[in-house]
């Protein structure tokens, strides 16, 4: 595996029903953090925001094999 990935969560000031933001972290093993430009994924629940971000991470990993 070339990359290590994880998601951190943040409770944000509500925007309507949106209460959580997920942030992606990607590290190129042996080299350091990657500037991936994935931004934030928002959700009504922690699980929704994290799930959306995990999809974005998987798409990024596929594109950067």
Kinemage of the C-alpha trace (Angstrom):
@kinemage 1
@onewidth
@group {chain A} dominant
@subgroup {mainchain}
@vectorlist {calphas} color= white
{ca unk a 1} P 0.000 0.000 0.000
{ca unk a 2} L 1.409 3.357 -1.021
{ca unk a 3} L -0.943 5.612 0.976
{ca unk a 4} L -2.236 5.730 4.529
{ca unk a 5} L -5.612 7.448 4.865
{ca unk a 6} L -7.889 8.542 7.683
{ca unk a 7} L -10.798 10.887 8.292
{ca unk a 8} L -11.214 13.388 11.118
{ca unk a 9} L -14.586 14.763 12.119
{ca unk a 10} L -15.654 18.189 13.304
{ca unk a 11} L -18.968 19.321 14.700
{ca unk a 12} L -19.772 22.599 12.960
{ca unk a 13} L -22.200 25.417 13.531
{ca unk a 14} L -25.373 24.008 11.955
{ca unk a 15} L -26.177 24.968 8.381
{ca unk a 16} L -29.802 23.886 8.242
{ca unk a 17} L -29.668 20.177 9.063
{ca unk a 18} L -25.926 19.925 8.345
{ca unk a 19} L -24.017 19.553 11.625
{ca unk a 20} L -20.785 17.690 10.808
{ca unk a 21} L -17.768 18.094 8.553
{ca unk a 22} L -15.323 15.344 7.587
{ca unk a 23} L -11.711 16.072 6.616
{ca unk a 24} L -9.499 13.663 4.673
{ca unk a 25} L -5.868 12.984 5.491
{ca unk a 26} L -3.664 11.124 3.028
{ca unk a 27} L -0.038 10.304 3.702
{ca unk a 28} L 2.335 8.919 1.094
{ca unk a 29} L 4.089 6.259 3.147
{ca unk a 30} L 7.747 7.123 3.516
{ca unk a 31} L 7.335 10.606 2.023
{ca unk a 32} L 4.777 12.571 4.035
{ca unk a 33} L 1.393 14.242 3.785
{ca unk a 34} L -0.269 14.647 0.388
{ca unk a 35} L -2.002 17.872 -0.670
{ca unk a 36} L -5.079 16.192 -2.116
{ca unk a 37} L -7.570 19.058 -2.416
{ca unk a 38} L -10.558 16.986 -1.264
{ca unk a 39} L -11.893 19.729 1.003
{ca unk a 40} L -14.707 18.875 3.416
{ca unk a 41} L -17.705 16.585 3.215
{ca unk a 42} L -20.740 17.683 5.200
{ca unk a 43} L -23.509 15.620 6.716
{ca unk a 44} L -26.477 15.632 9.048
{ca unk a 45} L -24.761 12.910 11.080
{ca unk a 46} L -21.135 12.004 11.724
{ca unk a 47} L -21.675 8.785 9.798
{ca unk a 48} L -23.098 10.567 6.740
{ca unk a 49} L -20.213 13.058 6.542
{ca unk a 50} L -17.595 10.343 7.085
{ca unk a 51} L -19.177 8.056 4.495
{ca unk a 52} L -19.187 10.820 1.877
{ca unk a 53} L -15.515 11.562 2.561
{ca unk a 54} L -14.559 7.886 2.388
{ca unk a 55} L -16.089 7.738 -1.108
{ca unk a 56} L -14.043 10.784 -2.151
{ca unk a 57} L -10.871 9.225 -0.721
{ca unk a 58} L -11.468 5.951 -2.583
{ca unk a 59} L -12.023 7.844 -5.835
{ca unk a 60} L -8.810 9.825 -5.238
{ca unk a 61} L -6.856 6.624 -4.514
{ca unk a 62} L -8.162 5.010 -7.724
{ca unk a 63} L -7.121 8.039 -9.758
{ca unk a 64} L -3.649 8.156 -8.149
{ca unk a 65} L -2.550 4.519 -8.313
